[in-house]
C-alpha cells in the first residue's frame, strides 16, 4: 500500500504542466517522452484524469507497465 501511494505521488507530479515548455505536457508513458505540440493535445486517462497520453498505444503500454496500480 505504501509503495502504491508513493508511486501515485510521483506520477501525479510527473504529469503536471511544465511551465518552461509553455504549459504543455509530456506523454505519461515513460517509454515515450513525446511532448504536446500545443496545450490540451493529448487525451487524459479516463479513470484518474491526471495522466495524458499521445496515443492509445501509449496509454495501453503505460497501463500494463504499472499505471493501473496508482490510477
mmCIF file as Biopython writes it, N, C-alpha, C and O atoms, coordinates in Angstrom:
data_model
#
loop_
_atom_site.group_PDB
_atom_site.id
_atom_site.type_symbol
_atom_site.label_atom_id
_atom_site.label_alt_id
_atom_site.label_comp_id
_atom_site.label_asym_id
_atom_site.label_entity_id
_atom_site.label_seq_id
_atom_site.pdbx_PDB_ins_code
_atom_site.Cartn_x
_atom_site.Cartn_y
_atom_site.Cartn_z
_atom_site.occupancy
_atom_site.B_iso_or_equiv
_atom_site.auth_seq_id
_atom_site.auth_asym_id
_atom_site.pdbx_PDB_model_num
ATOM 1   N N  . UNK A ? 1  ? 0.816   -1.195 0.000   1.0 0.0 1  A 1 
ATOM 2   C CA . UNK A ? 1  ? 0.000   0.000  0.000   1.0 0.0 1  A 1 
ATOM 3   C C  . UNK A ? 1  ? 0.860   1.260  0.000   1.0 0.0 1  A 1 
ATOM 4   O O  . UNK A ? 1  ? 0.572   2.212  -0.726  1.0 0.0 1  A 1 
ATOM 5   N N  . UNK A ? 2  ? 1.900   1.267  0.803   1.0 0.0 2  A 1 
ATOM 6   C CA . UNK A ? 2  ? 2.740   2.456  0.882   1.0 0.0 2  A 1 
ATOM 7   C C  . UNK A ? 2  ? 3.464   2.709  -0.440  1.0 0.0 2  A 1 
ATOM 8   O O  . UNK A ? 2  ? 3.589   3.854  -0.874  1.0 0.0 2  A 1 
ATOM 9   N N  . UNK A ? 3  ? 3.934   1.647  -1.072  1.0 0.0 3  A 1 
ATOM 10  C CA . UNK A ? 3  ? 4.610   1.797  -2.365  1.0 0.0 3  A 1 
ATOM 11  C C  . UNK A ? 3  ? 3.638   2.340  -3.400  1.0 0.0 3  A 1 
ATOM 12  O O  . UNK A ? 3  ? 3.997   3.208  -4.195  1.0 0.0 3  A 1 
ATOM 13  N N  . UNK A ? 4  ? 2.409   1.834  -3.395  1.0 0.0 4  A 1 
ATOM 14  C CA . UNK A ? 4  ? 1.397   2.308  -4.332  1.0 0.0 4  A 1 
ATOM 15  C C  . UNK A ? 4  ? 1.113   3.794  -4.101  1.0 0.0 4  A 1 
ATOM 16  O O  . UNK A ? 4  ? 0.959   4.547  -5.062  1.0 0.0 4  A 1 
ATOM 17  N N  . UNK A ? 5  ? 1.042   4.217  -2.854  1.0 0.0 5  A 1 
ATOM 18  C CA . UNK A ? 5  ? 0.814   5.627  -2.533  1.0 0.0 5  A 1 
ATOM 19  C C  . UNK A ? 5  ? 1.924   6.497  -3.115  1.0 0.0 5  A 1 
ATOM 20  O O  . UNK A ? 5  ? 1.646   7.490  -3.786  1.0 0.0 5  A 1 
ATOM 21  N N  . UNK A ? 6  ? 3.184   6.127  -2.861  1.0 0.0 6  A 1 
ATOM 22  C CA . UNK A ? 6  ? 4.301   6.940  -3.334  1.0 0.0 6  A 1 
ATOM 23  C C  . UNK A ? 6  ? 4.430   6.904  -4.851  1.0 0.0 6  A 1 
ATOM 24  O O  . UNK A ? 6  ? 4.839   7.891  -5.463  1.0 0.0 6  A 1 
ATOM 25  N N  . UNK A ? 7  ? 4.088   5.785  -5.454  1.0 0.0 7  A 1 
ATOM 26  C CA . UNK A ? 7  ? 4.081   5.719  -6.921  1.0 0.0 7  A 1 
ATOM 27  C C  . UNK A ? 7  ? 3.066   6.712  -7.472  1.0 0.0 7  A 1 
ATOM 28  O O  . UNK A ? 7  ? 3.324   7.374  -8.478  1.0 0.0 7  A 1 
ATOM 29  N N  . UNK A ? 8  ? 1.918   6.818  -6.821  1.0 0.0 8  A 1 
ATOM 30  C CA . UNK A ? 8  ? 0.903   7.782  -7.233  1.0 0.0 8  A 1 
ATOM 31  C C  . UNK A ? 8  ? 1.374   9.214  -7.093  1.0 0.0 8  A 1 
ATOM 32  O O  . UNK A ? 8  ? 1.122   10.038 -7.972  1.0 0.0 8  A 1 
ATOM 33  N N  . UNK A ? 9  ? 2.053   9.522  -6.004  1.0 0.0 9  A 1 
ATOM 34  C CA . UNK A ? 9  ? 2.591   10.871 -5.790  1.0 0.0 9  A 1 
ATOM 35  C C  . UNK A ? 9  ? 3.593   11.219 -6.889  1.0 0.0 9  A 1 
ATOM 36  O O  . UNK A ? 9  ? 3.544   12.309 -7.458  1.0 0.0 9  A 1 
ATOM 37  N N  . UNK A ? 10 ? 4.483   10.305 -7.177  1.0 0.0 10 A 1 
ATOM 38  C CA . UNK A ? 10 ? 5.497   10.537 -8.215  1.0 0.0 10 A 1 
ATOM 39  C C  . UNK A ? 10 ? 4.841   10.747 -9.572  1.0 0.0 10 A 1 
ATOM 40  O O  . UNK A ? 10 ? 5.209   11.669 -10.302 1.0 0.0 10 A 1 
ATOM 41  N N  . UNK A ? 11 ? 3.879   9.908  -9.916  1.0 0.0 11 A 1 
ATOM 42  C CA . UNK A ? 11 ? 3.229   10.034 -11.221 1.0 0.0 11 A 1 
ATOM 43  C C  . UNK A ? 11 ? 2.398   11.306 -11.322 1.0 0.0 11 A 1 
ATOM 44  O O  . UNK A ? 11 ? 2.383   11.944 -12.375 1.0 0.0 11 A 1 
ATOM 45  N N  . UNK A ? 12 ? 1.714   11.685 -10.262 1.0 0.0 12 A 1 
ATOM 46  C CA . UNK A ? 12 ? 0.948   12.936 -10.308 1.0 0.0 12 A 1 
ATOM 47  C C  . UNK A ? 12 ? 1.870   14.122 -10.542 1.0 0.0 12 A 1 
ATOM 48  O O  . UNK A ? 12 ? 1.537   15.024 -11.312 1.0 0.0 12 A 1 
ATOM 49  N N  . UNK A ? 13 ? 3.027   14.130 -9.886  1.0 0.0 13 A 1 
ATOM 50  C CA . UNK A ? 13 ? 3.984   15.215 -10.092 1.0 0.0 13 A 1 
ATOM 51  C C  . UNK A ? 13 ? 4.558   15.181 -11.503 1.0 0.0 13 A 1 
ATOM 52  O O  . UNK A ? 13 ? 4.783   16.229 -12.109 1.0 0.0 13 A 1 
ATOM 53  N N  . UNK A ? 14 ? 4.795   13.988 -12.025 1.0 0.0 14 A 1 
ATOM 54  C CA . UNK A ? 14 ? 5.357   13.855 -13.370 1.0 0.0 14 A 1 
ATOM 55  C C  . UNK A ? 14 ? 4.372   14.314 -14.438 1.0 0.0 14 A 1 
ATOM 56  O O  . UNK A ? 14 ? 4.787   14.719 -15.524 1.0 0.0 14 A 1 
ATOM 57  N N  . UNK A ? 15 ? 3.080   14.257 -14.148 1.0 0.0 15 A 1 
ATOM 58  C CA . UNK A ? 15 ? 2.055   14.599 -15.137 1.0 0.0 15 A 1 
ATOM 59  C C  . UNK A ? 15 ? 1.637   16.068 -15.091 1.0 0.0 15 A 1 
ATOM 60  O O  . UNK A ? 15 ? 0.721   16.472 -15.807 1.0 0.0 15 A 1 
ATOM 61  N N  . UNK A ? 16 ? 2.286   16.854 -14.271 1.0 0.0 16 A 1 
ATOM 62  C CA . UNK A ? 16 ? 1.943   18.277 -14.198 1.0 0.0 16 A 1 
ATOM 63  C C  . UNK A ? 16 ? 2.445   19.024 -15.427 1.0 0.0 16 A 1 
ATOM 64  O O  . UNK A ? 16 ? 3.358   18.576 -16.121 1.0 0.0 16 A 1 
ATOM 65  N N  . UNK A ? 17 ? 1.824   20.174 -15.677 1.0 0.0 17 A 1 
ATOM 66  C CA . UNK A ? 17 ? 2.273   21.024 -16.777 1.0 0.0 17 A 1 
ATOM 67  C C  . UNK A ? 17 ? 3.684   21.501 -16.508 1.0 0.0 17 A 1 
ATOM 68  O O  . UNK A ? 17 ? 4.068   21.725 -15.360 1.0 0.0 17 A 1 
ATOM 69  N N  . UNK A ? 18 ? 4.446   21.652 -17.562 1.0 0.0 18 A 1 
ATOM 70  C CA . UNK A ? 18 ? 5.808   22.173 -17.451 1.0 0.0 18 A 1 
ATOM 71  C C  . UNK A ? 18 ? 5.803   23.604 -17.969 1.0 0.0 18 A 1 
ATOM 72  O O  . UNK A ? 18 ? 5.776   23.829 -19.179 1.0 0.0 18 A 1 
ATOM 73  N N  . UNK A ? 19 ? 5.830   24.570 -17.059 1.0 0.0 19 A 1 
ATOM 74  C CA . UNK A ? 19 ? 5.771   25.975 -17.461 1.0 0.0 19 A 1 
ATOM 75  C C  . UNK A ? 19 ? 6.971   26.398 -18.293 1.0 0.0 19 A 1 
ATOM 76  O O  . UNK A ? 19 ? 6.889   27.368 -19.047 1.0 0.0 19 A 1 
ATOM 77  N N  . UNK A ? 20 ? 8.080   25.687 -18.167 1.0 0.0 20 A 1 
ATOM 78  C CA . UNK A ? 20 ? 9.237   26.018 -19.002 1.0 0.0 20 A 1 
ATOM 79  C C  . UNK A ? 20 ? 9.023   25.560 -20.445 1.0 0.0 20 A 1 
ATOM 80  O O  . UNK A ? 20 ? 9.789   25.936 -21.332 1.0 0.0 20 A 1 
ATOM 81  N N  . UNK A ? 21 ? 7.991   24.753 -20.686 1.0 0.0 21 A 1 
ATOM 82  C CA . UNK A ? 21 ? 7.640   24.306 -22.036 1.0 0.0 21 A 1 
ATOM 83  C C  . UNK A ? 21 ? 6.291   24.898 -22.455 1.0 0.0 21 A 1 
ATOM 84  O O  . UNK A ? 21 ? 5.500   24.215 -23.105 1.0 0.0 21 A 1 
ATOM 85  N N  . UNK A ? 22 ? 6.021   26.138 -22.099 1.0 0.0 22 A 1 
ATOM 86  C CA . UNK A ? 22 ? 4.797   26.848 -22.464 1.0 0.0 22 A 1 
ATOM 87  C C  . UNK A ? 22 ? 3.528   26.167 -21.938 1.0 0.0 22 A 1 
ATOM 88  O O  . UNK A ? 22 ? 2.463   26.297 -22.541 1.0 0.0 22 A 1 
ATOM 89  N N  . UNK A ? 23 ? 3.638   25.443 -20.820 1.0 0.0 23 A 1 
ATOM 90  C CA . UNK A ? 23 ? 2.467   24.825 -20.214 1.0 0.0 23 A 1 
ATOM 91  C C  . UNK A ? 23 ? 2.015   23.537 -20.868 1.0 0.0 23 A 1 
ATOM 92  O O  . UNK A ? 23 ? 0.938   23.030 -20.554 1.0 0.0 23 A 1 
ATOM 93  N N  . UNK A ? 24 ? 2.812   23.001 -21.764 1.0 0.0 24 A 1 
ATOM 94  C CA . UNK A ? 24 ? 2.439   21.737 -22.399 1.0 0.0 24 A 1 
ATOM 95  C C  . UNK A ? 24 ? 2.922   20.564 -21.559 1.0 0.0 24 A 1 
ATOM 96  O O  . UNK A ? 24 ? 3.753   20.724 -20.666 1.0 0.0 24 A 1 
ATOM 97  N N  . UNK A ? 25 ? 2.391   19.383 -21.857 1.0 0.0 25 A 1 
ATOM 98  C CA . UNK A ? 25 ? 2.718   18.189 -21.072 1.0 0.0 25 A 1 
ATOM 99  C C  . UNK A ? 25 ? 3.438   17.150 -21.920 1.0 0.0 25 A 1 
ATOM 100 O O  . UNK A ? 25 ? 3.351   17.124 -23.147 1.0 0.0 25 A 1 
ATOM 101 N N  . UNK A ? 26 ? 4.154   16.298 -21.196 1.0 0.0 26 A 1 
ATOM 102 C CA . UNK A ? 26 ? 4.835   15.177 -21.823 1.0 0.0 26 A 1 
ATOM 103 C C  . UNK A ? 26 ? 3.936   13.947 -21.691 1.0 0.0 26 A 1 
ATOM 104 O O  . UNK A ? 26 ? 3.208   13.809 -20.708 1.0 0.0 26 A 1 
ATOM 105 N N  . UNK A ? 27 ? 3.988   13.065 -22.672 1.0 0.0 27 A 1 
ATOM 106 C CA . UNK A ? 27 ? 3.219   11.824 -22.615 1.0 0.0 27 A 1 
ATOM 107 C C  . UNK A ? 27 ? 3.560   11.088 -21.321 1.0 0.0 27 A 1 
ATOM 108 O O  . UNK A ? 27 ? 4.731   10.971 -20.962 1.0 0.0 27 A 1 
ATOM 109 N N  . UNK A ? 28 ? 2.538   10.593 -20.621 1.0 0.0 28 A 1 
ATOM 110 C CA . UNK A ? 28 ? 2.741   9.927  -19.333 1.0 0.0 28 A 1 
ATOM 111 C C  . UNK A ? 28 ? 3.320   8.524  -19.472 1.0 0.0 28 A 1 
ATOM 112 O O  . UNK A ? 28 ? 3.684   7.904  -18.472 1.0 0.0 28 A 1 
ATOM 113 N N  . UNK A ? 29 ? 3.410   8.020  -20.691 1.0 0.0 29 A 1 
ATOM 114 C CA . UNK A ? 29 ? 4.083   6.739  -20.913 1.0 0.0 29 A 1 
ATOM 115 C C  . UNK A ? 29 ? 5.580   7.008  -20.811 1.0 0.0 29 A 1 
ATOM 116 O O  . UNK A ? 29 ? 6.157   7.670  -21.673 1.0 0.0 29 A 1 
ATOM 117 N N  . UNK A ? 30 ? 6.201   6.499  -19.767 1.0 0.0 30 A 1 
ATOM 118 C CA . UNK A ? 30 ? 7.613   6.792  -19.512 1.0 0.0 30 A 1 
ATOM 119 C C  . UNK A ? 30 ? 8.541   6.296  -20.619 1.0 0.0 30 A 1 
ATOM 120 O O  . UNK A ? 30 ? 9.684   6.745  -20.710 1.0 0.0 30 A 1 
ATOM 121 N N  . UNK A ? 31 ? 8.068   5.383  -21.457 1.0 0.0 31 A 1 
ATOM 122 C CA . UNK A ? 31 ? 8.885   4.871  -22.554 1.0 0.0 31 A 1 
ATOM 123 C C  . UNK A ? 31 ? 8.766   5.736  -23.807 1.0 0.0 31 A 1 
ATOM 124 O O  . UNK A ? 31 ? 9.482   5.504  -24.781 1.0 0.0 31 A 1 
ATOM 125 N N  . UNK A ? 32 ? 7.882   6.721  -23.801 1.0 0.0 32 A 1 
ATOM 126 C CA . UNK A ? 32 ? 7.631   7.558  -24.981 1.0 0.0 32 A 1 
ATOM 127 C C  . UNK A ? 32 ? 8.407   8.873  -24.919 1.0 0.0 32 A 1 
ATOM 128 O O  . UNK A ? 32 ? 9.367   9.070  -25.664 1.0 0.0 32 A 1 
ATOM 129 N N  . UNK A ? 33 ? 7.988   9.764  -24.033 1.0 0.0 33 A 1 
ATOM 130 C CA . UNK A ? 33 ? 8.677   11.040 -23.883 1.0 0.0 33 A 1 
ATOM 131 C C  . UNK A ? 33 ? 8.253   12.139 -24.836 1.0 0.0 33 A 1 
ATOM 132 O O  . UNK A ? 33 ? 8.830   13.226 -24.800 1.0 0.0 33 A 1 
ATOM 133 N N  . UNK A ? 34 ? 7.262   11.896 -25.693 1.0 0.0 34 A 1 
ATOM 134 C CA . UNK A ? 34 ? 6.804   12.916 -26.643 1.0 0.0 34 A 1 
ATOM 135 C C  . UNK A ? 34 ? 6.114   14.062 -25.905 1.0 0.0 34 A 1 
ATOM 136 O O  . UNK A ? 34 ? 5.387   13.839 -24.937 1.0 0.0 34 A 1 
ATOM 137 N N  . UNK A ? 35 ? 6.347   15.289 -26.370 1.0 0.0 35 A 1 
ATOM 138 C CA . UNK A ? 35 ? 5.716   16.480 -25.805 1.0 0.0 35 A 1 
ATOM 139 C C  . UNK A ? 35 ? 4.545   16.905 -26.680 1.0 0.0 35 A 1 
ATOM 140 O O  . UNK A ? 35 ? 4.573   16.710 -27.895 1.0 0.0 35 A 1 
ATOM 141 N N  . UNK A ? 36 ? 3.517   17.484 -26.069 1.0 0.0 36 A 1 
ATOM 142 C CA . UNK A ? 36 ? 2.413   18.064 -26.833 1.0 0.0 36 A 1 
ATOM 143 C C  . UNK A ? 36 ? 2.961   19.175 -27.719 1.0 0.0 36 A 1 
ATOM 144 O O  . UNK A ? 36 ? 3.907   19.868 -27.346 1.0 0.0 36 A 1 
ATOM 145 N N  . UNK A ? 37 ? 2.367   19.337 -28.881 1.0 0.0 37 A 1 
ATOM 146 C CA . UNK A ? 37 ? 2.740   20.455 -29.748 1.0 0.0 37 A 1 
ATOM 147 C C  . UNK A ? 37 ? 1.966   21.710 -29.361 1.0 0.0 37 A 1 
ATOM 148 O O  . UNK A ? 37 ? 2.401   22.826 -29.642 1.0 0.0 37 A 1 
ATOM 149 N N  . UNK A ? 38 ? 0.825   21.524 -28.720 1.0 0.0 38 A 1 
ATOM 150 C CA . UNK A ? 38 ? 0.010   22.636 -28.222 1.0 0.0 38 A 1 
ATOM 151 C C  . UNK A ? 38 ? -0.738  22.146 -26.979 1.0 0.0 38 A 1 
ATOM 152 O O  . UNK A ? 38 ? -0.960  20.944 -26.832 1.0 0.0 38 A 1 
ATOM 153 N N  . UNK A ? 39 ? -1.128  23.052 -26.091 1.0 0.0 39 A 1 
ATOM 154 C CA . UNK A ? 39 ? -1.812  22.644 -24.855 1.0 0.0 39 A 1 
ATOM 155 C C  . UNK A ? 39 ? -3.090  21.845 -25.140 1.0 0.0 39 A 1 
ATOM 156 O O  . UNK A ? 39 ? -3.817  22.131 -26.092 1.0 0.0 39 A 1 
ATOM 157 N N  . UNK A ? 40 ? -3.342  20.861 -24.315 1.0 0.0 40 A 1 
ATOM 158 C CA . UNK A ? 40 ? -4.544  20.015 -24.381 1.0 0.0 40 A 1 
ATOM 159 C C  . UNK A ? 40 ? -4.609  19.127 -25.616 1.0 0.0 40 A 1 
ATOM 160 O O  . UNK A ? 40 ? -5.692  18.681 -25.995 1.0 0.0 40 A 1 
ATOM 161 N N  . UNK A ? 41 ? -3.470  18.863 -26.251 1.0 0.0 41 A 1 
ATOM 162 C CA . UNK A ? 41 ? -3.442  17.978 -27.419 1.0 0.0 41 A 1 
ATOM 163 C C  . UNK A ? 41 ? -3.672  16.523 -27.014 1.0 0.0 41 A 1 
ATOM 164 O O  . UNK A ? 41 ? -4.409  15.804 -27.689 1.0 0.0 41 A 1 
ATOM 165 N N  . UNK A ? 42 ? -3.056  16.085 -25.930 1.0 0.0 42 A 1 
ATOM 166 C CA . UNK A ? 42 ? -3.116  14.683 -25.523 1.0 0.0 42 A 1 
ATOM 167 C C  . UNK A ? 42 ? -4.407  14.383 -24.766 1.0 0.0 42 A 1 
ATOM 168 O O  . UNK A ? 42 ? -4.995  15.264 -24.138 1.0 0.0 42 A 1 
ATOM 169 N N  . UNK A ? 43 ? -4.834  13.132 -24.838 1.0 0.0 43 A 1 
ATOM 170 C CA . UNK A ? 43 ? -6.042  12.683 -24.135 1.0 0.0 43 A 1 
ATOM 171 C C  . UNK A ? 43 ? -5.702  12.285 -22.701 1.0 0.0 43 A 1 
ATOM 172 O O  . UNK A ? 43 ? -4.638  11.726 -22.436 1.0 0.0 43 A 1 
ATOM 173 N N  . UNK A ? 44 ? -6.618  12.580 -21.782 1.0 0.0 44 A 1 
ATOM 174 C CA . UNK A ? 44 ? -6.437  12.223 -20.370 1.0 0.0 44 A 1 
ATOM 175 C C  . UNK A ? 44 ? -6.897  10.791 -20.132 1.0 0.0 44 A 1 
ATOM 176 O O  . UNK A ? 44 ? -7.765  10.276 -20.837 1.0 0.0 44 A 1 
ATOM 177 N N  . UNK A ? 45 ? -6.306  10.164 -19.138 1.0 0.0 45 A 1 
ATOM 178 C CA . UNK A ? 45 ? -6.762  8.854  -18.676 1.0 0.0 45 A 1 
ATOM 179 C C  . UNK A ? 45 ? -8.214  9.003  -18.212 1.0 0.0 45 A 1 
ATOM 180 O O  . UNK A ? 45 ? -8.534  9.933  -17.471 1.0 0.0 45 A 1 
ATOM 181 N N  . UNK A ? 46 ? -9.080  8.106  -18.637 1.0 0.0 46 A 1 
ATOM 182 C CA . UNK A ? 46 ? -10.497 8.201  -18.272 1.0 0.0 46 A 1 
ATOM 183 C C  . UNK A ? 46 ? -10.755 7.971  -16.794 1.0 0.0 46 A 1 
ATOM 184 O O  . UNK A ? 46 ? -11.780 8.411  -16.274 1.0 0.0 46 A 1 
ATOM 185 N N  . UNK A ? 47 ? -9.849  7.291  -16.106 1.0 0.0 47 A 1 
ATOM 186 C CA . UNK A ? 47 ? -10.071 6.971  -14.692 1.0 0.0 47 A 1 
ATOM 187 C C  . UNK A ? 47 ? -9.561  8.069  -13.768 1.0 0.0 47 A 1 
ATOM 188 O O  . UNK A ? 47 ? -10.328 8.619  -12.979 1.0 0.0 47 A 1 
ATOM 189 N N  . UNK A ? 48 ? -8.274  8.392  -13.859 1.0 0.0 48 A 1 
ATOM 190 C CA . UNK A ? 48 ? -7.699  9.360  -12.912 1.0 0.0 48 A 1 
ATOM 191 C C  . UNK A ? 48 ? -7.743  10.796 -13.437 1.0 0.0 48 A 1 
ATOM 192 O O  . UNK A ? 48 ? -7.669  11.742 -12.652 1.0 0.0 48 A 1 
ATOM 193 N N  . UNK A ? 49 ? -7.862  10.969 -14.752 1.0 0.0 49 A 1 
ATOM 194 C CA . UNK A ? 49 ? -7.901  12.298 -15.394 1.0 0.0 49 A 1 
ATOM 195 C C  . UNK A ? 49 ? -6.620  13.105 -15.151 1.0 0.0 49 A 1 
ATOM 196 O O  . UNK A ? 49 ? -6.611  14.318 -15.363 1.0 0.0 49 A 1 
ATOM 197 N N  . UNK A ? 50 ? -5.547  12.452 -14.712 1.0 0.0 50 A 1 
ATOM 198 C CA . UNK A ? 50 ? -4.272  13.132 -14.457 1.0 0.0 50 A 1 
ATOM 199 C C  . UNK A ? 50 ? -3.272  12.849 -15.572 1.0 0.0 50 A 1 
ATOM 200 O O  . UNK A ? 50 ? -2.684  13.769 -16.140 1.0 0.0 50 A 1 
ATOM 201 N N  . UNK A ? 51 ? -3.085  11.576 -15.878 1.0 0.0 51 A 1 
ATOM 202 C CA . UNK A ? 51 ? -2.115  11.179 -16.896 1.0 0.0 51 A 1 
ATOM 203 C C  . UNK A ? 51 ? -2.646  11.541 -18.278 1.0 0.0 51 A 1 
ATOM 204 O O  . UNK A ? 51 ? -3.836  11.387 -18.554 1.0 0.0 51 A 1 
ATOM 205 N N  . UNK A ? 52 ? -1.752  12.027 -19.147 1.0 0.0 52 A 1 
ATOM 206 C CA . UNK A ? 52 ? -2.127  12.375 -20.516 1.0 0.0 52 A 1 
ATOM 207 C C  . UNK A ? 52 ? -1.253  11.572 -21.466 1.0 0.0 52 A 1 
ATOM 208 O O  . UNK A ? 52 ? -0.048  11.430 -21.259 1.0 0.0 52 A 1 
ATOM 209 N N  . UNK A ? 53 ? -1.880  11.054 -22.505 1.0 0.0 53 A 1 
ATOM 210 C CA . UNK A ? 53 ? -1.176  10.181 -23.446 1.0 0.0 53 A 1 
ATOM 211 C C  . UNK A ? 53 ? -1.308  10.691 -24.873 1.0 0.0 53 A 1 
ATOM 212 O O  . UNK A ? 53 ? -2.341  11.236 -25.263 1.0 0.0 53 A 1 
ATOM 213 N N  . UNK A ? 54 ? -0.235  10.501 -25.651 1.0 0.0 54 A 1 
ATOM 214 C CA . UNK A ? 54 ? -0.226  10.963 -27.037 1.0 0.0 54 A 1 
ATOM 215 C C  . UNK A ? 54 ? -0.967  10.007 -27.969 1.0 0.0 54 A 1 
ATOM 216 O O  . UNK A ? 54 ? -1.338  10.392 -29.078 1.0 0.0 54 A 1 
ATOM 217 N N  . UNK A ? 55 ? -1.188  8.763  -27.533 1.0 0.0 55 A 1 
ATOM 218 C CA . UNK A ? 55 ? -1.870  7.783  -28.385 1.0 0.0 55 A 1 
ATOM 219 C C  . UNK A ? 55 ? -2.487  6.679  -27.531 1.0 0.0 55 A 1 
ATOM 220 O O  . UNK A ? 55 ? -2.153  6.513  -26.358 1.0 0.0 55 A 1 
ATOM 221 N N  . UNK A ? 56 ? -3.395  5.931  -28.152 1.0 0.0 56 A 1 
ATOM 222 C CA . UNK A ? 56 ? -3.992  4.771  -27.480 1.0 0.0 56 A 1 
ATOM 223 C C  . UNK A ? 56 ? -2.919  3.738  -27.159 1.0 0.0 56 A 1 
ATOM 224 O O  . UNK A ? 56 ? -2.981  3.072  -26.125 1.0 0.0 56 A 1 
ATOM 225 N N  . UNK A ? 57 ? -1.934  3.605  -28.045 1.0 0.0 57 A 1 
ATOM 226 C CA . UNK A ? 57 ? -0.856  2.644  -27.828 1.0 0.0 57 A 1 
ATOM 227 C C  . UNK A ? 57 ? -0.065  2.995  -26.571 1.0 0.0 57 A 1 
ATOM 228 O O  . UNK A ? 57 ? 0.254   2.118  -25.768 1.0 0.0 57 A 1 
ATOM 229 N N  . UNK A ? 58 ? 0.251   4.280  -26.401 1.0 0.0 58 A 1 
ATOM 230 C CA . UNK A ? 58 ? 0.991   4.712  -25.209 1.0 0.0 58 A 1 
ATOM 231 C C  . UNK A ? 58 ? 0.157   4.507  -23.951 1.0 0.0 58 A 1 
ATOM 232 O O  . UNK A ? 58 ? 0.687   4.107  -22.914 1.0 0.0 58 A 1 
ATOM 233 N N  . UNK A ? 59 ? -1.129  4.775  -24.034 1.0 0.0 59 A 1 
ATOM 234 C CA . UNK A ? 59 ? -1.997  4.577  -22.878 1.0 0.0 59 A 1 
ATOM 235 C C  . UNK A ? 59 ? -2.042  3.098  -22.496 1.0 0.0 59 A 1 
ATOM 236 O O  . UNK A ? 59 ? -1.959  2.756  -21.317 1.0 0.0 59 A 1 
ATOM 237 N N  . UNK A ? 60 ? -2.171  2.235  -23.480 1.0 0.0 60 A 1 
ATOM 238 C CA . UNK A ? 60 ? -2.218  0.794  -23.233 1.0 0.0 60 A 1 
ATOM 239 C C  . UNK A ? 60 ? -0.905  0.287  -22.646 1.0 0.0 60 A 1 
ATOM 240 O O  . UNK A ? 60 ? -0.903  -0.516 -21.714 1.0 0.0 60 A 1 
ATOM 241 N N  . UNK A ? 61 ? 0.212   0.761  -23.196 1.0 0.0 61 A 1 
ATOM 242 C CA . UNK A ? 61 ? 1.526   0.366  -22.688 1.0 0.0 61 A 1 
ATOM 243 C C  . UNK A ? 61 ? 1.703   0.813  -21.244 1.0 0.0 61 A 1 
ATOM 244 O O  . UNK A ? 61 ? 2.146   0.037  -20.398 1.0 0.0 61 A 1 
ATOM 245 N N  . UNK A ? 62 ? 1.355   2.070  -20.963 1.0 0.0 62 A 1 
ATOM 246 C CA . UNK A ? 62 ? 1.504   2.601  -19.607 1.0 0.0 62 A 1 
ATOM 247 C C  . UNK A ? 62 ? 0.620   1.829  -18.624 1.0 0.0 62 A 1 
ATOM 248 O O  . UNK A ? 62 ? 1.028   1.562  -17.494 1.0 0.0 62 A 1 
ATOM 249 N N  . UNK A ? 63 ? -0.584  1.473  -19.055 1.0 0.0 63 A 1 
ATOM 250 C CA . UNK A ? 63 ? -1.495  0.723  -18.187 1.0 0.0 63 A 1 
ATOM 251 C C  . UNK A ? 63 ? -0.871  -0.612 -17.801 1.0 0.0 63 A 1 
ATOM 252 O O  . UNK A ? 63 ? -0.889  -0.996 -16.632 1.0 0.0 63 A 1 
ATOM 253 N N  . UNK A ? 64 ? -0.321  -1.316 -18.786 1.0 0.0 64 A 1 
ATOM 254 C CA . UNK A ? 64 ? 0.275   -2.626 -18.497 1.0 0.0 64 A 1 
ATOM 255 C C  . UNK A ? 64 ? 1.611   -2.509 -17.773 1.0 0.0 64 A 1 
ATOM 256 O O  . UNK A ? 64 ? 2.037   -3.457 -17.113 1.0 0.0 64 A 1 
ATOM 257 N N  . UNK A ? 65 ? 2.282   -1.356 -17.888 1.0 0.0 65 A 1 
ATOM 258 C CA . UNK A ? 65 ? 3.567   -1.145 -17.214 1.0 0.0 65 A 1 
ATOM 259 C C  . UNK A ? 65 ? 3.412   -0.619 -15.784 1.0 0.0 65 A 1 
ATOM 260 O O  . UNK A ? 65 ? 4.409   -0.422 -15.090 1.0 0.0 65 A 1 
ATOM 261 N N  . UNK A ? 66 ? 2.169   -0.390 -15.336 1.0 0.0 66 A 1 
ATOM 262 C CA . UNK A ? 66 ? 2.003   -0.009 -13.939 1.0 0.0 66 A 1 
ATOM 263 C C  . UNK A ? 66 ? 1.045   1.127  -13.634 1.0 0.0 66 A 1 
ATOM 264 O O  . UNK A ? 66 ? 0.736   1.358  -12.465 1.0 0.0 66 A 1 
ATOM 265 N N  . UNK A ? 67 ? 0.560   1.851  -14.650 1.0 0.0 67 A 1 
ATOM 266 C CA . UNK A ? 67 ? -0.367  2.957  -14.372 1.0 0.0 67 A 1 
ATOM 267 C C  . UNK A ? 67 ? -1.592  2.462  -13.602 1.0 0.0 67 A 1 
ATOM 268 O O  . UNK A ? 67 ? -2.110  3.170  -12.738 1.0 0.0 67 A 1 
ATOM 269 N N  . UNK A ? 68 ? -2.051  1.259  -13.910 1.0 0.0 68 A 1 
ATOM 270 C CA . UNK A ? 68 ? -3.258  0.728  -13.250 1.0 0.0 68 A 1 
ATOM 271 C C  . UNK A ? 68 ? -3.093  0.605  -11.740 1.0 0.0 68 A 1 
ATOM 272 O O  . UNK A ? 68 ? -4.087  0.597  -11.014 1.0 0.0 68 A 1 
ATOM 273 N N  . UNK A ? 69 ? -1.862  0.510  -11.255 1.0 0.0 69 A 1 
ATOM 274 C CA . UNK A ? 69 ? -1.643  0.350  -9.818  1.0 0.0 69 A 1 
ATOM 275 C C  . UNK A ? 69 ? -1.787  1.659  -9.041  1.0 0.0 69 A 1 
ATOM 276 O O  . UNK A ? 69 ? -2.080  1.629  -7.845  1.0 0.0 69 A 1 
ATOM 277 N N  . UNK A ? 70 ? -1.590  2.797  -9.687  1.0 0.0 70 A 1 
ATOM 278 C CA . UNK A ? 70 ? -1.724  4.068  -8.956  1.0 0.0 70 A 1 
ATOM 279 C C  . UNK A ? 70 ? -2.896  4.898  -9.436  1.0 0.0 70 A 1 
ATOM 280 O O  . UNK A ? 70 ? -3.213  5.929  -8.844  1.0 0.0 70 A 1 
ATOM 281 N N  . UNK A ? 71 ? -3.543  4.456  -10.505 1.0 0.0 71 A 1 
ATOM 282 C CA . UNK A ? 71 ? -4.654  5.211  -11.098 1.0 0.0 71 A 1 
ATOM 283 C C  . UNK A ? 71 ? -5.840  5.292  -10.141 1.0 0.0 71 A 1 
ATOM 284 O O  . UNK A ? 71 ? -6.863  5.890  -10.475 1.0 0.0 71 A 1 
#
